Amino acid sequence: MLPGDSRVLVDRKVLNDHRVANYYDPNRLAGSWFADHTGGGGIVWDAYFLYGADASWTDEPGPLLSSGRTVIGSSEDLAVAFAKLV
C-alpha cells in the first residue's frame, strides 16, 4: 500500500505457513472494498479481519470474529481472538 509496492518486494516468509495463501493486489481492490464496507474511508491497509472456519464470502465475508488496525498495534487483540479459534 506504499507508492513503491510491487509483487517482487512482498516477503512471503513473513507468513510462511502451508495454511496461508499470499495474494498481491496491485489494483488495491481488497483494501478499497473493506474501506467501503467498514467505514474506513479511502483504502484499508495494515489491518486484519479474522474469520472462523465456518466463514464464507457470498455478498460479504462473514461472520467477522475480530478486526483491528494497525496489525502490530492490535496484535494483542488479534492473539486473544485467535486463541478462541484453536
C-alpha positions as CSV (number, residue, x, y, z in Angstrom):
1,M,0.0,0.0,0.0
2,L,3.0,2.2,-0.3
3,P,4.0,4.1,-3.5
4,G,6.8,1.7,-4.3
5,D,4.9,-1.6,-3.7
6,S,5.4,-4.4,-6.1
7,R,5.0,-8.1,-6.2
8,V,8.7,-8.7,-6.1
9,L,9.0,-6.8,-2.8
10,V,6.5,-9.0,-1.0
11,D,8.3,-11.0,1.7
12,R,6.4,-14.3,1.6
13,K,8.5,-15.6,4.5
14,V,6.6,-13.4,6.9
15,L,3.6,-15.7,6.8
16,N,5.4,-18.9,5.8
17,D,2.8,-21.5,6.7
18,H,1.0,-24.1,4.5
19,R,-2.3,-22.7,5.7
20,V,-1.6,-19.2,4.4
21,A,-2.3,-18.0,0.9
22,N,-0.5,-14.9,-0.2
23,Y,-2.1,-12.7,-2.8
24,Y,-0.8,-9.5,-4.4
25,D,-3.5,-6.9,-5.2
26,P,-1.9,-4.3,-7.5
27,N,-5.2,-2.5,-8.1
28,R,-5.9,-2.4,-4.3
29,L,-9.4,-3.9,-4.8
30,A,-9.5,-5.6,-1.4
31,G,-8.4,-2.5,0.5
32,S,-10.9,-0.4,-1.3
33,W,-13.7,-3.0,-0.7
34,F,-13.0,-3.1,3.0
35,A,-12.8,0.7,3.2
36,D,-16.2,1.0,1.5
37,H,-17.8,-1.6,3.8
38,T,-16.2,-0.8,7.1
39,G,-16.5,3.0,7.1
40,G,-12.7,3.2,6.9
41,G,-12.7,5.7,4.0
42,G,-10.1,5.8,1.3
43,I,-8.4,2.4,1.5
44,V,-7.8,-0.1,4.3
45,W,-4.3,-1.3,4.8
46,D,-2.2,-2.5,7.8
47,A,-5.4,-4.1,9.2
48,Y,-6.6,-7.6,10.0
49,F,-10.0,-9.2,9.6
50,L,-10.4,-12.5,11.4
51,Y,-13.0,-15.1,10.3
52,G,-13.7,-18.5,11.6
53,A,-13.7,-21.9,9.9
54,D,-17.4,-21.5,9.1
55,A,-16.9,-18.2,7.3
56,S,-17.9,-17.8,3.7
57,W,-18.0,-15.0,1.2
58,T,-21.1,-14.6,-0.9
59,D,-22.0,-10.9,-1.0
60,E,-19.8,-10.1,2.0
61,P,-17.4,-12.2,4.1
62,G,-18.7,-13.3,7.5
63,P,-19.2,-13.8,10.2
64,L,-16.4,-11.5,11.3
65,L,-14.9,-12.5,14.6
66,S,-12.5,-9.7,15.1
67,S,-10.8,-6.8,13.3
68,G,-8.3,-4.1,14.0
69,R,-5.6,-1.8,12.8
70,T,-2.7,-1.4,12.9
71,V,-1.8,-5.1,12.8
72,I,1.1,-4.6,15.2
73,G,-0.8,-2.2,17.4
74,S,-3.7,-4.6,17.6
75,S,-1.6,-7.8,17.9
76,E,-2.8,-8.5,21.5
77,D,-6.5,-8.3,20.5
78,L,-5.8,-10.5,17.5
79,A,-4.0,-13.1,19.7
80,V,-6.9,-13.2,22.1
81,A,-9.4,-13.6,19.3
82,F,-7.3,-16.2,17.5
83,A,-6.9,-18.2,20.7
84,K,-10.6,-18.6,20.8
85,L,-10.5,-20.4,17.5
86,V,-7.9,-23.1,18.4
